Amino acid sequence: MLDSLITSKTRIKLLCKFFLNPEARSYLRELSDEFGESTNAVRVELNRLEKAGLLASETEGRTKVFSANTQHTLFPEIHNLVRKTLGIDQLVERVLSRIGNLHMAFITGDYARGVDSGILDLVLVGDIDWNYLQRLVSTAEEILKRKIRILVLRADEVEHMKDSLCLDKALVVWTANGAES
């Protein structure tokens, strides 16, 4: 959907990277390597987004580090547009709210880093109805046109797996009290 509105694939990747995960911080060469794009192509788009006020930057040593400008008036709308484009809103509505005694859901892996790889890694915390979950995931995969990998943990397992799953960099998409990020 974004590619019909925005013609620059590099700009789309940057918007996904920074607006899907507002805590993400990155610099030019790191983004160039991650996207498999030339540093010049990435630099041009970073400069455009920064000039528009959508990205903020700060200098750390000799490196300019970019992040989403969460204070920009369009930040909430762009964040929601990226989530909808990637199908996260549909996933939450169709799958997570009906699968059992769910405490929390995280997106990890590529999507948490803002990279649309076509595989959505989802960590669910709670007591889950596996049969129902499998049916819902199959339906969600067809709708989203993406593969969904699921890991279900009990609440007591989360702390032990926190580092290996990089949960400090994960996106919380659902909690038992209904809050989404």
Long-range contacts (C-beta under 8 A, 24 or more apart in sequence): 1-84, 1-85, 2-81, 2-82, 2-85, 8-45, 10-35, 10-37, 10-41, 10-42, 10-44, 10-45, 11-45, 11-48, 11-49, 13-37, 13-114, 13-115, 13-116, 14-42, 14-45, 14-46, 14-49, 14-55, 15-49, 15-54, 15-78, 15-82, 16-82, 16-85, 16-86, 16-114, 16-115, 16-116, 17-113, 17-114, 17-115, 18-55, 18-66, 18-67, 18-68, 18-114, 19-68, 19-75, 19-78, 19-79, 19-81, 19-82, 19-114, 20-79, 20-82, 20-83, 20-86, 20-111, 20-112, 20-114, 20-171, 21-112, 21-113, 21-114, 21-169, 21-171, 22-67, 22-68, 22-70, 22-75, 22-79, 23-67, 23-169, 24-67, 24-68, 24-113, 24-114, 25-65, 25-66, 25-67, 26-65, 26-66, 26-67, 27-63, 27-64, 27-65, 27-66, 28-64, 31-66, 34-113, 34-115, 54-78, 86-111, 86-116, 86-120, 86-144, 86-146, 87-120, 87-140, 87-143, 87-144, 87-145, 87-146, 88-173, 90-140, 90-143, 90-144, 91-120, 91-122, 91-140, 91-144, 91-148, 91-173, 92-173, 92-174, 92-180, 94-136, 94-139, 94-140, 94-143, 95-133, 95-136, 95-137, 95-140, 96-124, 96-173, 96-174, 97-174, 98-132, 98-136, 99-124, 99-128, 99-129, 99-132, 99-133, 99-136, 100-126, 100-127, 100-128, 100-129, 100-132, 100-133, 101-126, 101-127, 101-128, 102-126, 102-128, 102-174, 102-176, 103-155, 103-175, 103-176, 104-158, 104-172, 104-174, 104-175, 104-176, 105-172, 105-173, 105-174, 105-175, 106-165, 106-167, 106-170, 106-171, 106-172, 106-173, 107-170, 107-171, 107-173, 108-165, 108-166, 108-167, 108-169, 108-170, 108-171, 109-149, 111-171, 112-166, 112-169, 112-170, 112-171, 113-169, 118-146, 118-147, 119-146, 119-147, 119-148, 119-149, 120-144, 120-146, 120-147, 120-148, 120-149, 121-149, 121-151, 122-148, 122-149, 122-150, 122-151, 123-150, 123-151, 123-152, 123-153, 123-165, 123-167, 123-170, 124-150, 124-151, 124-152, 124-153, 125-152, 125-153, 125-154, 125-155, 125-158, 126-152, 126-154, 126-155, 126-176, 127-154, 128-152
